Amino acid sequence: MKPVGRLTWEQVEGSPLPLGATWIEAEQTFNFAVHAEHAESVTLLLYAATDLITPLLAYRFDFLRNKSGRIWHCRIPLSEIGEARYYGYSVSGEAVSSLHSFDPQKVLLDPYAGCVFFPPDFDRKLAMREGSNAGKAPLGVLPSPHPMFEWEGVSSPRHESEAIIYELHVKGFTKNPNSGVDPSRAGTYAGLIEKIPYLKELGITVVELMPVFQRDPQEGDYWGYMPLNFFAPHAQYASTRSDGQHLEFKNMVKAFHQAGIGIVLDVVYNHTCEGDHRGPIYSYKGFDSASYYMMSSDPTHPYANYSGTGNTLNFGRGHVRKMVMDSLRYWKREMHIDGFRFDLASVFSRNEDGSLNWGHAPIFAEIAADPELGKLRLIAEPWDTGAYQLGRGFPGLTWLQWNGRFRDDVRRFVKGDLGMVPDLMRRVYGSDDLFPDDRLDAYHAYQSVNFVTSHDGFTLYDLVAYNEKHNWVNGNNNQDGTDANLSWNCGYEGDKGAPGGVLALRRKQVKNFFCLLMLSNGIPMFRAGDEFLNTQFGNNNPYNQDNETGWLDWGQLQTNRDVFRFFKNMIAFRKRHPSLSRSRFWREDVTWYGTGEKADLSHDSHTLAFCLHGTSQDDDDIYVMINAYWEKLEFQVQEGTAPEWMRIVDTALASPDDFSERGEPLQGLSYWAAPRSVVVLLRTRNSRSDVRRNGVQKHYE
């Protein structure tokens, strides 16, 4: 025991853990801790709300008293803080070209700040040049005790075969005045709550939010893929402007969970908004560039750039991995997030020299070993600017992956490219070439997140309305965004003056895409607004379009109610038939056909049919006929008798016949599929016979 009245070492010197600013209620004091490996001196700056230029207190750390290893730390009693509300740091050290960018005049943001304050005079440009930016730099908000948030009785939903992932942008989803959301809550976390009934009607079970980490509000980064901080929710998405974003975010998560909808965050840990050597010094650069970022051997471009945005965090360093792990745990424990989608996940597997660790990258092993994080829905975007790691065990045994091959192969097949039937079979089957389920590997079909569209690229409507990108409004001379869209405008570029026949074909193609997505093994994902033909006017990269281009146009929902109905019914159909989405591949339960008995796998083929038998899953049988040819073709149904089958879907028919909720009896085993159409038949468990007609080709070989 310590003698009465004597302070502990931690009370005198501060503690190196936890990192960040921590309020210690029992001692009525704050602990501050920050990692700055090569710094020669560190000063803590405390500011009052009434004076954001001159600090109330400047505490200079003594390395013999306030430093442990690479971490600088101290304790400041509440009695000494006075009216201080915000804090920052000043760090000095030897400025070494291409390694360290220490500038003691810069006020630096704590990488672990749980809330970020931007002064009224905040100025990004000052952080990009030498000299002081006092009063104009982002600051951390001192933590204060808050009443415990009431999560009691609300559990995180866990969806399996019924999982439908819906990607949306927090602001863009409700910001448009025609969204129907109260104007005071439009474009906010609270605004999303008002749209929960809509999401329930559509059938969504998992919402994937585009990045919500705090970012630089002056950068023009509408999408959110340029994070400033990994612990603070983006304050500008809150309807209340007085540091209330944490409570509003929690209320949003709670409301979604009460509705049975899970929330996955699209997280960007591969880089920050500080950019390259020309970018601003806000935080990491000022504390220690070379220990936070991967460095290049090129002195003119000192920052390695595997993210395409100027810098790449160095996951070869333990403190960087710890920062990410602490961030993930924060969003899980405090915000009750159900999973994470990791942007450019290949960056995490890079060694300090930039080479790829094809074995077991440390960060992935640490996530897998964590008892909380390992149980979440973890999704990887399995590539970066120089690596493509789709498939197999990347980045871990239970991880899901965005399947870019599904996107590309289905796009090419639907638009009519040659030689795509074998590839379509692979994707519909669950992509076992990428996730093999042999004895050695034993991967699962659900590890493939199937998608045709995402935020990155054309909307689903633009995919069938434009052959070329139209990104001029982005201000980059139409040079940004991919040129590899694999799109087809159905014979006319854009909407203005488009003939009626072209417009009708586009609607059919949209239904074809979505029908195939819902009929494929794996977990489907689509982007918000595709269900009512939202358009970005041919812009396939509106990352800086915080306007009508980037916001959903809810007026299209009324115009395209028939398309919304088709999406809603296809989602419900998938949920009713768990045979479609399985943990394992279909194997002997699927039989592949063509217009006749044999599947046509030739280079010139545009047709495919299959029968998925549901007995093993206590489900109905599903027969699908796919005609991507530009003329109608006669398909011969190869199983059962006509009275056993009901037609559920024919994408060539007008609404409501394109999806018959009660089912239309099949008149015979011969069915004429219209040009570019998909037909789905259903045979219920009660009506099917035990005899299959000449079933062949149990798999796709």
N, C-alpha and C positions, 0 to 999 in steps of 0.2 A: 504494500500500500504506500501511496505517496503521503508525505506529511501533510497535515491540515494546512491549507493556505498556499501550498506550493503548486505551481502550474506544471502541467505535463509538458513533455518536449513538444508534442503537437500543438498544444495551446500557445506555446512560445514561438515556435518556428513555422507552424502550418504543416499541413499534410500533403504529400504528393498525390494522394488519391482520396476522393475521386477528382478527376480533372474538371476544370470549369470553375464556376462560382457556386458555392454551396452554402445554404443557410443552415446553421446548427442551432436549433431551437433551445436546447438545454443550456447552451453557453451564451446565447444571444450574440452570436458572432458569425462572420462570414469566413469561409476558407476559399482561397484562390489558388489555382494550380494550372500551369500551362507548360507545354513542351516546347523548348527552344534550345536545340542541341548545341549550335555553334554560337549562340549569343554571348557577348561579353558582359552585358548588363541588361536588366529588365526592370521597368518601372510600371507599377500599377497606377492608373489614373482614374479617379472617382469624380463624377460630375453631378451637379444639381440641375434640375430641370430649368432653372432660371438663368444658368450660365453654362453653355455647352462648349465654351472656348477655354476658360481658365478652370483647371480642376480644383475641387475643394480639398482634395488630398492627393499627393503624389508620393507613393511609397516605393522607394528604391530598394530592390531586393539585394541582400548580402549573400553572396554565394556560400560563405562559411556558415550561414545561419538559415538561409531560405532556399537551398537547392539540394535536391537528391537526384543523383544521376543526371539525366537530361531535363529534369522537371524543376521549374522554379515555383515556389509556393510560399504562402504567408497566411496569417490570421489577422483580421481587422475587426475589433469589437464594434457592435452597433453604436456604442457611445462615441466612437471616433468618426463614424461615418456621417453623422449629422443629417443633412438634407439630401445627401447623395442618392441618386436613383439609377444612374447609368455608369458604366465602366468601360475602360479600354486599356491598352498597353502601349508603352514606348519601348522599343528594343534597339540596341546598338551592338555593333560588332564589326569585324573587318569585312569590308565590301570587296569581294573577290569576283572579278569578271567571270560571267557564265556560271557562278556558283551561288553567291550570296548577294541579296539585294537589301541589306540592312539600311534603314533610313530612320534614325531616331526622331526625326520631325513628324513622321507618320503616326497617327493614332490608329492602333490595330485592334481589330475585332477578335475576341476570344473564339477559337474554333469550336469550343464547347458551349457557346452562349445558347441558352434555351429560348431566348427571345431577343430580336434585333430591333433597335430603334434607329430610325433615319431622321436626323435633325431637319427642320424646315429648310435649312440652307445646304442640305446634302448635295455634294458635287462630285460626280464620278471623275470628271476631268482632272481635278486636283490630285486624285489618287494615282494618276497616270504620269505625273511629272514630279520632279524634285521639289522639296519644300513642304511646309506644314499644311495639313488639312484639318487642323483643329476647328471644331465647330461645324465641320462639313463632312465628317466621317461617320460611318455606321458604328453604333455602340451596342454593347451588351446591356441588357436590362437586369439589374440586381434581382435575384430571386426573392420572393416573399412568400410567407406561408399561406397556402390556400386550403380551404376546406376540402376534404376528400371528395372526389367525384363519385357519385352514386352509380356504380355498375351493377349493383345487386340485382340478381334475377335475370340478367341479360347475358346470354352465352353467345360465343362466336359460332356461326353456322359452319358446317362442314359439308360441302357438296361433292358428290362423286359423279355418277352417270348423268345426273341432271345439271351438271355445271355448265353454265353459259356465261362467258366472260364478255363484258361490255366496256370498251375503252372510251373514256370521256375526259374532257378538259373541264376543270372545276368552274372556271369563269365562262368559257365559251358555251357551256351547256345551257346556261340560263340568262346570259347577259342580254341577248336580243330582247327588245321591248315586247316582241310578240311571243315570248316564252310562257306567258301566263303567270310568272312568278312576281310577287309583290316587288315593286321597283326598289324598295329599300333593301331587299335581299337578293336582287338579281346579280348573278355572277359571283356568288359567295358560297361558303360551306352551308350556311343556313338555307340558301336557295335550293341546294340539292335536296334537302329534306322535303321541300314542297313537290318534288318530282318523283318521290318514292312510289306513289300510286301508279304513275305512268310506267315506271320500271317493272312494277309487279304485274301490270296488265300485259306488258310485252313478254314477260317471262324471264327476266334477267335474275340470275342467282349470284353473280360475282361482278362487282364494279371494279375496274382497274383505272385508278386516277392517274392521269398524267402528272408530272412532278409537282409536289406541293412543298418542297424545301424552300426556305427563304432565299430569294435571289435579289439581284441588283435591280431596283425598279427603274433605273435610268438606262439600262442596257438595251431595251427593245426586245427582250427575250420573252415573247408571249407564251411560247410553249412551256418554258420552265426548265430546259435542259442545260442551264448555266448556273448551277447552285453557288450561293455564297456561303451557306452554312448547312450542316447536316442534322441539326437538332431542333431548329425553330420552324414552325409552320409559316408558310408565306402569309405575312400580315395583311397584304392587300386583297386577300380572298375572304377576309372577315367583314361582316356587315357592321360590326362595332369597331371603332378605330382607337380604342383605348386599351391596348394590350390584351384584348379579349379573345384572340384567335385560338388559344389553347382550349378554352371552355367551349367555344363554338365548334371547333373541330371534334371534340369529344362528344358533344351533343349530336353531331352529324353521324359519327360512327355508331353511337348508341341507337339512333333512330333506324339506321340501316340494319343493324343486328336484330332489332325488334321486328323488323319486316322480313327477317330470314335471308338477308342479302349480305354477303361477305364483301370486304374491301381489301383490295390489293393496291399497294403503292408502286408506281413506276419510280424507281430510285436511281439517282445519278451519282455514283461514288467514283467514277473513273476520272473525273476532272472537276475543275472549279471555274468560276467566272473570272478568275484573275488573268486568264489568257496567257499569252507568251510574254517575252521580255518587254513588249510594248504595252502590255495590259496594266490594269490598276494594281496597286499594292493595298489590299484590304486586310489581309489576315496571314495566310500561310506563307506567302512570299516574305513578309516582314519578319515572321518568327524564325524561318529557316528554309529557304527555297530548296536547298539540296537535300534536306531530310524529308520534305513532304512530296517533292515532285521528282519524276524521272528526268535526268539531265542528258543532254546530247553532247556528242564530241565535237559538234559544229559550233564554234564560238559565235557565229553570226545568228544562230538559232539555238540558244542554250537549252531550251526546254524540249524534251522528247514529246512527240505529238501523235499518239496512237488513238486519240479521241477525235481528231479533226477539228478541235476547238482551241488549240494552242498549248495545252499542257496535259500531263497525265500523272495522276497520283501514283506514288511509288509503293506498291504492295509488297515489295521486298523488305520494307521497313516495318518493324513490329509495332511502332506507335501509330503508323497509318492504319494498319489492320485493326489495332485496338480501337481507334477512333470510329471505324466503320462498325465494328462489333458493338461498341457502346451505343452508337446511333440506332442500329437495328433493335437492340434490346429496349431502348427508350421508346421507339415507336410501337413495339409490341407491348411492353409493360404499362406505359402511361397512356397510350392512345388506342390500345387493343386492336391493332391492325392484324389482319388475317394472313397476310403474305406480301411478298415483294417481287417485283419484276425488275431485274438488274439490267440497266442499260449498258450496252457494249461490254458484256460480261467477260469477254476474252482478255480485257485489260487486267482483270484480277489474276490471271494466270501468267502474267509476264514477270520475269525476274528483273533485278535491278538494272541489268544491262539491256533490257528490252526483249531478250529472247523469251520464247514461250516455254513454260513448264508444262510439258505434256503429261506429266505424272500426276502428282497430287499437290496442287498449289496450296500454300499454307492457309490462305483465307478461307478456301472452300472446306478444308479439313476442320478449321476452327468453327465454322458455321455448323457443319455436320455434327460436331461433338457437343454443341451447345444444347442442353436439354429443352430449352424453349424454342429456339430458332429452328432446330432441325425438324420440328413438327409442323412448321408453317408451310403454306403453299409458296414454294420458291421457284421462280421462273427466270430463265436466262435468255437474254438476247445473245446467241452464241457466236458473236463475231465482234471485231473492232475494225479499224481502218486497214489493218494489215493481216488479219487472221480470220479464218472461217472454221469454226469448230462444231458445227451442227451435227448432232447425233451421238450415239453411244453414251458413254458415261459422263460426258461433260455437262455440268461441272461436278456432279455428284449423283449417287445412286437413285435418289428420290426426286431429283430436280426435274422440272418441266422445261421445255425449250420452245421458243418461237420457231415454228417450222417454216423457214423461208422457202424451202423446196415445195411445200404444199402450195403456198401462195403462187409461186412462179409456174408450176406445172398445171394447176387448175386454170390460171389465167390463160395460158397458152392453149390448153385444150378447148376452153369455152370460146375463145375468139377464132378457133378453126385451124390452128397450126397442125402441120403434118407430123406423124410419128409419135403422137402423144398418148395413145390409148394405154400402152403398158405403164407409162408413168402415172396416168390417172388411176389405174388399178392399184398401184403401190400406195398412192396418197389416200384413196378411199379406204383401203384395207387397214391403214394405220401407220404406214411408213416403217415397216419392219426392216427395210434396208438400212435405216438410220437408227432404229431402236430394236436390234435383233433379240428375239426371245429364245435363242438356242440355250443349251445347257450351260455353256460358259458364261454367257452374258445375262440372260433372263431379264431383259428390260420389259417395259410395259407400254401398251398402246397409248395410255393416257398421258404419257410423258411428252407426246406431241401436242403442242398448242397450235391447232389449225386455224389459219386465217387467210383471207383474200385481200383485206385492206386493213390498214392501221393508220395512226396519225401520220406516219411517214410515207407520203405518197398520195395518189389520187383517192378521193372518196369513191365509193362503189359506183355511184352514178357517173362521176367524171371518168371512171375507168371505161365506161361504155359510150362516153360522149366526146372524148378527146384522144387524138393520136399523139399530140405533142403537149408538153408542159407549157403553161402560160403564166410565168412567174415574174413578169416585168414589174409589178407593183412592189415586189420585195426589195427593189433597188440594187440588184446585183446583175443587171443587164441580161437577165434570164439565164445566168450561168449556174445558179444554185439549183439544188434538187436533181434527182436522178433523171437520166434520159432513157433508162431501161424500164419503161413503164409496163411493157407487155399489154398495152391497152388497144382497143379498137373502137372507133367512134361510130360504128354501125353505118358508115357511108357518108357522114356529114360532120364537120368539125364544129363543135359547140352547139348552143341552143338557138341562137338568133336565126330565124328563118328555116329551122330544121323541118323537113317534110313530116307529115303525120306518120307515114310508114316507118321512118327512122325512129321517131319517138316511141312508137309501139314496140319495135324491135329492142330498143334499149330497156324498156320495162321487162320484157321477156328475158333478156340476158341477165338483168339484175336478179330476177327470180331463179334463173338457172344457177348462178353463182351461189346464192344463198341455199338453194335446195341441196346442192352438192356438199356445201359446208355442213349442213345439218344431218346429212346422211353418212358422213365419214366417221370412222373410228378415231378417237382422240378427243381432245377438249376444244370446242369451237370458241373463237373470239371474233367479234366484229366491232367496228367503230361506231360511236354514237352518230345518229342521223342517217345512217345507211338505210334504216328501215322506212324512211320517208323521202328518199332520194335527195338528201341534202347535197348541195354543190358548193365547191370552192372556185367555180368558174375556170376550171382548168389549172389552178395553182396546186402543184403537188408538194409544196414546201412552205406553207404560210407560217413559218416559225415566228415572224415578226408582225403578223397581221391581227392586231388586237382591235378588230372591227368586224363589219358584216361578213367579210371573207372568212374570218376565223371563228365567228360565232354561228351556232346552229340557227337556221331559219325555220322556226316552228310553223310558219305559214305553210310550208311544204307538207306538213302533217295533214292538214285539211285537204290540200290539193291531191295528195297521194295516199288517201286512206286505204285504197285497195292494196297498195304495196305493203303498208303497215299491217293490214289484216293477214296478208300472206306470210310475212315474217313471224307474226305472233302465232299463227297456226302451225308453221313449220317447227317453231321452238316447242310448242306444246306436243306436237307429234313426236319429236325426239325424246322429250321427257317421258311420254307414255310408253316408249319402246326402248328400255335399257339394253336390249340386244344390240342396238347400234353402237353405243358407247360402253366399252368393256375395259376391264383391267388388262385382259389379255387380247390377243388377236383372234379374228373370227375362225381361222383355220378350217376345220371340216364343216363348219356351219354355213359357209358361203360357197355357192356354185356360180361360176362366171359363164355368161352366154354373150351372144351378139344379137343380130336381128333374127338369127336362127339358133341352131343347137350349139355352134362353136363360136367362141369369142374371136373376133377378127383383130389380130394384133399387127396387121400389116402396116407399112408406112403410110398408106393412103387412107387408112380407116379413120372414121370419125364417130364410131358407134360403140356402145358397150351396154350390156345388160347383166344383172346379177340377181340372184335370189339369196337373201339372208334368212336362214331358218332359225326360228326362235325357240324351239323346243327346249334346248339346254338351258335357256334363260327364263323358262316359263313365260314366253312371249309369243306374239304372232309372227307370221312369215311376211317378209317385205320383198317385193319384186320391183326392180328399178330398171327402166329403159331410158337410155341417154342417147340423144341424137344431136350431135354438134355439126351435122352436115347441113348444107343450105337448101336441101330439098327434103320433102317428106319421105319417110321410109316405113315399110311394113315390118313390124316386129312380130315374131311368133312366140307367144308365152310358152315356155318349155316345161312348166310344172302344173299339175293339178288340172281341174276342169274349170270352165268359165264361171259356173255358178259359185265356185269357191272364192273368187277374187272380187274385190271392190276397188274401183279407181278412187284414189284419194287426191292425187296431184296430177295435173297436166298444165305445165307452165305456159302452154300456148293458148289456153282458154282465158277468157276475160273473167274478172271477178264477178260473182263469187265461185264460179265453176272451176277456177284454177286450183282451188283447194276446197274439196267437198268434205265438210265436217261429218256428214253421215255416211259418205261413201256412195259411189255410183256403181251399180252392178255392171260387170263386164259382159258384153254381148257375145263375145266369142274369144278364142285364144289368138286371134289375129288383131293387132292394134296398129293403126297408122299414126306414127309419131310425126308431128309437124316439124318443119325445119327448125333447127336450133331450139330444142325443147327437152324437157325431162318429164317422165311419167312415172308415178309411184302407185303400185298396187298393194293391197293388203289382204292377207288371208288369215282370218282369226283362228285361234286355237280350236274353236268348236267346229269350224267348217272344213278344216284341212283333212285330206286323206293321208294315209300312211305311205302311199306310193309316190315316188318321185319319178318323173319322166326323164330317163336318159341323162341323169346328172353327170357332168364331166367337169374337169379342171377345178378341183377343190380349192386350189390356190391360184395365183396369177401366173405361175410359170407357163 
